[in-house]
């Protein structure tokens, strides 16, 4: 039987939540569960109502995306975890293609490329992410200079969180960036599938748009801590 995949959708006052949920429901890969974690929303909750019979809906006090992800992961019953932001959406074959790739390569973690869309779902940039021919070593080296991974393209085994820990809420806007570093310094390989399977939305209300100064401070803290560790371990890892 195909392994079960849990798609975690953190939600906080986002008007696009219905599109995100529908894209998860539209997956051609059938052994999935969809977990919507409402992080204390005060608006747009009515957009979830039509889906309540087909998704697991969890509501909690507001604590940030990291806490919502952790809440969903802890409730998940899947062998693999995928993360979908409430303003983005997956292409229908996203989970099928990625799980097939991971099983073929015996990969515990993988990520893909993505396109950027506007508020009207029009593609404004194709294949935004970096492309890798070396799915193991090239990714590792890229983190010495930049973040080549978008969280909503990632699928990873749930058991990894039990081994290295969950997302850290202290990094309110860059919890995913810290997680990728933590994976690498703990010896995990992040495999790249050269497909564009996720649509990331650019709009004025996104966290990336609204909290750039805060993000830059967090990024500096994370890089100053992890990059020396990455360089130290690089020869042994490769």
KAVEN-V833712 format. One record per residue. N is the residue number from 1. RES is the residue in three letters. PHI is phi in whole degrees, -180 to 180 (* if undefined). OMEGA is omega in whole degrees, -180 to 180 (none if undefined). Layout:
n->(N;N)
res->(RES;RES)
phi->(PHI;PHI)
omega->(OMEGA;OMEGA)
//
This chain:
n->(1;2;3;4;5;6;7;8;9;10;11;12;13;14;15;16;17;18;19;20;21;22;23;24;25;26;27;28;29;30;31;32;33;34;35;36;37;38;39;40;41;42;43;44;45;46;47;48;49;50;51;52;53;54;55;56;57;58;59;60;61;62;63;64;65;66;67;68;69;70;71;72;73;74;75;76;77;78;79;80;81;82;83;84;85;86;87;88;89;90;91;92;93;94;95;96;97;98;99;100;101;102;103;104;105;106;107;108;109;110;111;112;113;114;115;116;117;118;119;120;121;122;123;124;125;126;127;128;129;130;131;132;133;134;135;136;137;138;139;140;141;142;143;144;145;146;147;148;149;150;151;152;153;154;155;156;157;158;159;160;161;162;163;164;165;166;167;168;169;170;171;172;173;174;175;176;177;178;179;180;181;182;183;184;185;186;187;188;189;190;191;192;193;194;195;196;197;198;199;200;201;202;203;204;205;206;207;208;209;210;211;212;213;214;215;216;217;218;219;220;221;222;223;224;225;226;227;228;229;230;231;232;233;234;235;236;237;238)
res->(UNK;UNK;UNK;UNK;UNK;UNK;UNK;UNK;UNK;UNK;UNK;UNK;UNK;UNK;UNK;UNK;UNK;UNK;UNK;UNK;UNK;UNK;UNK;UNK;UNK;UNK;UNK;UNK;UNK;UNK;UNK;UNK;UNK;UNK;UNK;UNK;UNK;UNK;UNK;UNK;UNK;UNK;UNK;UNK;UNK;UNK;UNK;UNK;UNK;UNK;UNK;UNK;UNK;UNK;UNK;UNK;UNK;UNK;UNK;UNK;UNK;UNK;UNK;UNK;UNK;UNK;UNK;UNK;UNK;UNK;UNK;UNK;UNK;UNK;UNK;UNK;UNK;UNK;UNK;UNK;UNK;UNK;UNK;UNK;UNK;UNK;UNK;UNK;UNK;UNK;UNK;UNK;UNK;UNK;UNK;UNK;UNK;UNK;UNK;UNK;UNK;UNK;UNK;UNK;UNK;UNK;UNK;UNK;UNK;UNK;UNK;UNK;UNK;UNK;UNK;UNK;UNK;UNK;UNK;UNK;UNK;UNK;UNK;UNK;UNK;UNK;UNK;UNK;UNK;UNK;UNK;UNK;UNK;UNK;UNK;UNK;UNK;UNK;UNK;UNK;UNK;UNK;UNK;UNK;UNK;UNK;UNK;UNK;UNK;UNK;UNK;UNK;UNK;UNK;UNK;UNK;UNK;UNK;UNK;UNK;UNK;UNK;UNK;UNK;UNK;UNK;UNK;UNK;UNK;UNK;UNK;UNK;UNK;UNK;UNK;UNK;UNK;UNK;UNK;UNK;UNK;UNK;UNK;UNK;UNK;UNK;UNK;UNK;UNK;UNK;UNK;UNK;UNK;UNK;UNK;UNK;UNK;UNK;UNK;UNK;UNK;UNK;UNK;UNK;UNK;UNK;UNK;UNK;UNK;UNK;UNK;UNK;UNK;UNK;UNK;UNK;UNK;UNK;UNK;UNK;UNK;UNK;UNK;UNK;UNK;UNK;UNK;UNK;UNK;UNK;UNK;UNK;UNK;UNK;UNK;UNK;UNK;UNK)
phi->(*;-62;-64;-79;-119;-100;-99;-98;-119;-71;-136;-146;51;-112;-75;-98;-57;-65;-69;-64;-62;-62;-67;-69;-67;-82;-62;-72;-79;-95;-86;-131;-128;-117;-118;-97;-108;-82;-90;77;-66;-116;-138;68;-66;-64;-73;-87;-52;-64;-104;-61;-80;-119;-131;-91;-106;-121;-118;-143;-67;-63;-148;103;-62;-60;-67;-68;-61;-61;-61;-69;-63;-64;-87;-72;-109;-79;-76;-122;-118;-122;-119;-129;-66;-71;-104;-114;-152;-92;-72;-57;-93;-55;-67;-59;-65;-74;-66;-59;-62;-68;-66;-64;-100;53;-95;-88;-141;-147;-142;-131;-85;-160;-112;-101;-124;-99;-66;-101;69;-86;-71;-108;-147;-97;47;-73;-75;-70;-109;-123;-90;-101;-73;-105;-73;-62;-65;-57;-68;-61;-69;-73;-130;-165;-102;-91;-118;-98;-58;-76;-99;-87;-127;-147;-68;-63;-62;-63;-63;-69;-89;-117;100;-97;-64;-94;-62;-57;-87;-65;-113;-132;-58;-71;-60;-62;-63;-64;-61;-62;-61;-66;-73;-96;91;-85;-102;-103;-86;-106;-100;-82;-138;-103;-121;-132;-109;-100;-93;-102;-157;-68;-94;-71;-61;-62;-77;-89;-126;-60;-61;-65;-63;-62;-65;-66;-59;-62;-63;-65;-67;-64;-83;-88;-64;-62;-66;-65;-66;-65;-90;-60;-64;-69;-70;-83)
omega->(179;180;-179;179;176;177;-179;179;174;-175;173;174;-176;-176;-177;-174;-178;179;178;-180;-179;180;176;178;-178;-177;177;175;-167;-177;-179;165;-178;-178;177;-180;179;-175;178;-178;177;178;177;178;179;-180;179;-173;-178;-175;-169;178;-175;178;171;-177;179;178;-179;174;-178;180;-179;-174;-179;180;179;177;-180;179;180;180;-180;179;-173;177;-178;174;-180;179;169;-178;178;175;-173;177;180;174;178;165;-173;-176;-175;-175;-179;-177;-176;178;177;178;-177;179;179;-175;-178;-176;176;-179;173;174;-177;172;-177;173;174;180;176;-176;-180;179;176;180;179;176;177;174;-174;-175;176;180;-175;172;176;-171;179;-169;-178;179;-180;-178;-179;-178;174;-175;-172;174;-178;-171;170;-173;-177;175;-173;165;-179;179;-179;-175;180;-180;178;-177;-175;179;-176;178;-177;-178;178;176;-170;-175;-175;-180;-180;180;177;-180;-179;176;-178;177;-175;-178;175;171;179;178;178;-177;-179;173;-174;176;175;-168;-178;176;179;-174;172;178;-171;-177;-180;179;180;-179;-171;-170;-179;180;179;179;-179;178;180;179;-180;180;-177;-177;180;180;-169;-175;174;177;-180;180;180;-176;-168;-177;-180;-178;-176;none)
//
